[in-house]
Amino acid sequence: MESPIACTLGPAAVGPRIEQWREVLSKAVTHTERVAPDRLACELQADLADLRALAVLAQEEKACCRFFTFSFEVEVEVEVEVVTMVVGVPDDATAVLDQFATLTSTG
């Protein structure tokens, strides 16, 4: 069963949450790519503090917006570690993902 496209975060908390995302994403994201209409891949700097902050934000977001999916992928390419956060939404929430993409500095 698919989660409804709804957020349980109170109105007063939405602005601060968006600013948290914007702050961390602007520091951490080096490149974004829309890998599918319902998936956004954000290539990240491998800074542990930023990765930890993104993981915490992803958990918090998932708690209030259950329709989001977040995954972190780690690849090693010629001794360079590439970390990607993939953000997903159901097909009927691609407009929400469009808004999320604008929070990245490369969005």
C-alpha positions in Angstrom: 0.0 0.0 0.0 1.4 3.4 -1.0 1.7 6.2 1.5 -0.6 9.2 0.9 1.0 12.4 -0.3 0.7 14.3 2.9 2.9 15.9 5.5 2.2 15.8 9.2 4.6 18.6 10.1 2.9 21.6 11.6 2.8 24.8 9.5 5.2 26.7 11.9 7.8 23.9 11.4 7.7 23.8 7.6 9.8 26.9 7.0 12.6 26.0 9.4 12.7 22.4 8.0 13.1 23.7 4.4 15.9 26.0 5.6 17.7 23.1 7.3 17.5 21.1 4.0 18.7 24.2 2.0 21.6 24.8 4.3 22.9 21.2 4.4 22.3 20.5 0.7 24.0 23.7 -0.4 27.2 22.6 1.3 27.0 18.9 0.6 25.7 18.5 -3.0 28.2 18.7 -5.9 25.8 17.6 -8.7 22.2 16.6 -9.1 20.6 14.5 -11.8 17.0 13.6 -12.3 17.5 9.9 -13.0 13.8 9.2 -13.4 10.7 11.4 -13.2 10.3 10.2 -9.6 14.0 10.0 -8.5 16.6 12.7 -7.9 20.2 11.6 -7.4 22.3 14.1 -5.4 26.1 13.5 -5.6 27.6 14.5 -2.3 30.9 15.6 -0.9 32.2 12.8 1.4 32.2 15.1 4.5 31.1 12.9 7.4 29.4 15.8 9.3 27.3 16.7 6.2 26.5 13.1 5.5 25.4 12.6 9.1 23.2 15.8 8.9 21.6 14.6 5.7 20.9 11.2 7.2 19.2 12.8 10.3 17.2 15.1 8.0 16.1 12.2 5.8 14.9 10.3 8.9 13.0 13.4 10.2 11.5 14.0 6.7 10.4 10.3 6.4 8.7 10.6 9.8 6.4 13.4 8.6 6.3 12.8 4.9 6.1 9.0 4.6 5.8 9.1 0.8 9.5 10.2 0.4 12.2 7.5 0.0 15.8 8.2 0.8 18.8 6.0 0.1 22.5 6.5 0.3 24.8 4.8 -2.2 28.6 4.6 -1.9 30.8 3.7 -4.8 34.6 3.7 -5.1 35.8 4.9 -8.5 39.6 4.7 -8.9 40.3 5.3 -5.2 37.7 8.1 -5.0 34.6 7.5 -2.9 31.4 8.8 -4.5 28.4 9.1 -2.2 25.0 9.7 -3.7 21.7 10.4 -1.9 18.8 9.2 -4.0 15.5 10.9 -3.2 12.3 9.3 -4.5 8.6 10.0 -4.5 5.5 8.2 -5.9 4.5 9.0 -9.4 1.8 11.5 -8.3 4.3 13.5 -6.2 6.8 14.5 -8.8 5.9 18.2 -8.2 7.1 17.8 -4.6 10.4 16.4 -5.9 10.7 19.3 -8.3 10.4 21.6 -5.3 13.0 19.5 -3.3 15.4 19.8 -6.2 15.4 23.6 -6.0 16.9 23.3 -2.5 20.2 22.1 -3.9 22.7 24.6 -5.1 22.8 22.7 -8.4 19.0 22.1 -8.5 
